[in-house]
Amino acid sequence: VQLVESGGGLVQPGGSLRLSCAASGFTFSSYFMRWYRQAPGKERELVAHISSSGAVTNYADSVKGRFTISRDNAKNTVYLQMSSVKPEDTAVYLCCARGRWSTECDYWGQGTQVTVSS
């Protein structure tokens, strides 16, 4: 099983970035997918959630209206489109896969760093 994030980097405030998480080794289309982030000295925060079909999405209040989660089950990939980014969005972004009957994430990626700075 692997979840591999990519797309992180340095972006200016107000800019955009798209993160990707490529999955392998499990039935991707059967799993809920989530993006979390963790900033230094802060607790891990759930950023966005998407259902297995992609029909249902949920967002943290801090990113609602700025970030969009989506998935392509044919490509076994989940995305996080980040727009109007702010310095407080700086963090390591991690994706996770959660089974329908699981209470926690079953699989985690290694994370990708996003830094918002001028």
C-alpha positions as CSV (number, residue, x, y, z in Angstrom):
1,V,0.0,0.0,0.0
2,Q,1.3,3.4,-0.9
3,L,0.0,7.0,-0.8
4,V,2.4,9.4,-2.4
5,E,1.7,13.2,-2.2
6,S,3.2,15.7,-4.6
7,G,2.8,19.3,-5.7
8,G,3.9,21.1,-2.6
9,G,6.3,24.0,-2.6
10,L,6.7,27.7,-2.1
11,V,3.8,30.0,-3.1
12,Q,3.1,33.6,-2.5
13,P,0.1,34.8,-0.5
14,G,-2.9,34.9,-2.7
15,G,-1.5,32.3,-5.0
16,S,-2.7,28.8,-5.9
17,L,-1.3,25.3,-5.7
18,R,-2.6,21.9,-6.5
19,L,-1.6,18.9,-4.4
20,S,-1.9,15.3,-5.7
21,C,-2.0,12.0,-3.8
22,A,-1.5,8.9,-5.9
23,A,-2.7,5.6,-4.3
24,S,-1.7,2.1,-5.0
25,G,-2.1,-1.3,-3.4
26,F,-5.7,-1.1,-2.3
27,T,-9.1,-0.6,-3.8
28,F,-9.0,3.2,-4.0
29,S,-12.6,3.7,-5.1
30,S,-13.9,2.0,-2.0
31,Y,-12.2,4.4,0.4
32,F,-13.0,7.8,1.8
33,M,-10.0,10.1,1.3
34,R,-8.9,13.0,3.4
35,W,-6.3,15.8,3.5
36,Y,-4.8,16.8,6.8
37,R,-2.1,19.3,7.6
38,Q,0.3,19.8,10.4
39,A,2.2,23.0,11.1
40,P,5.1,23.2,13.5
41,G,4.0,23.2,17.1
42,K,0.3,22.7,16.2
43,E,-1.9,19.7,16.2
44,R,-2.8,17.8,13.0
45,E,-5.8,19.4,11.4
46,L,-8.4,17.8,9.1
47,V,-8.6,20.0,6.0
48,A,-10.9,18.2,3.7
49,H,-12.8,15.0,3.2
50,I,-14.3,13.3,0.1
51,S,-16.5,10.3,-0.1
52,S,-15.6,7.2,-2.1
53,S,-17.6,8.3,-5.1
54,G,-16.7,12.0,-4.8
55,A,-20.2,13.1,-4.4
56,V,-19.8,14.4,-0.8
57,T,-17.1,16.8,0.3
58,N,-16.5,18.5,3.6
59,Y,-14.0,21.2,4.6
60,A,-12.6,22.8,7.7
61,D,-13.9,26.3,8.3
62,S,-10.4,27.7,7.9
63,V,-10.2,26.6,4.2
64,K,-13.9,26.6,3.1
65,G,-14.4,28.6,-0.1
66,R,-10.6,28.6,-0.8
67,F,-9.7,24.9,-1.1
68,T,-11.4,22.2,-3.2
69,I,-10.9,18.4,-2.8
70,S,-11.6,16.1,-5.7
71,R,-10.7,12.6,-6.9
72,D,-10.3,10.6,-10.0
73,N,-11.0,7.0,-9.3
74,A,-9.8,5.9,-12.7
75,K,-6.4,7.3,-11.9
76,N,-6.4,6.4,-8.2
77,T,-5.6,9.9,-7.3
78,V,-7.1,12.6,-4.9
79,Y,-6.4,16.3,-5.3
80,L,-6.4,19.4,-3.2
81,Q,-6.7,22.6,-5.1
82,M,-5.6,25.5,-2.9
83,S,-6.5,29.0,-3.9
84,S,-6.1,32.4,-2.2
85,V,-3.5,30.9,0.1
86,K,-2.5,32.6,3.3
87,P,0.7,32.4,5.4
88,E,-1.3,30.4,8.0
89,D,-1.8,27.6,5.4
90,T,1.9,26.8,5.7
91,A,2.2,23.2,6.8
92,V,3.0,19.6,5.8
93,Y,0.0,18.3,3.9
94,L,-0.8,14.6,4.2
95,C,-3.4,12.5,2.6
96,C,-5.0,9.5,4.2
97,A,-7.4,6.7,3.2
98,R,-10.2,5.6,5.5
99,G,-12.3,2.5,5.0
100,R,-16.0,2.8,5.2
101,W,-16.1,1.0,8.6
102,S,-13.0,2.5,10.0
103,T,-13.0,5.2,12.7
104,E,-9.5,6.3,11.8
105,C,-7.3,6.5,8.7
106,D,-6.1,3.1,7.5
107,Y,-3.3,4.4,5.3
108,W,-1.2,7.6,5.3
109,G,1.1,9.3,2.9
110,Q,4.5,10.8,3.9
111,G,3.4,14.4,3.3
112,T,4.3,17.3,1.1
113,Q,5.5,20.7,2.4
114,V,3.5,23.8,1.5
115,T,5.1,27.2,2.4
116,V,3.2,30.4,1.8
117,S,5.5,33.4,2.0
118,S,6.4,36.5,0.0
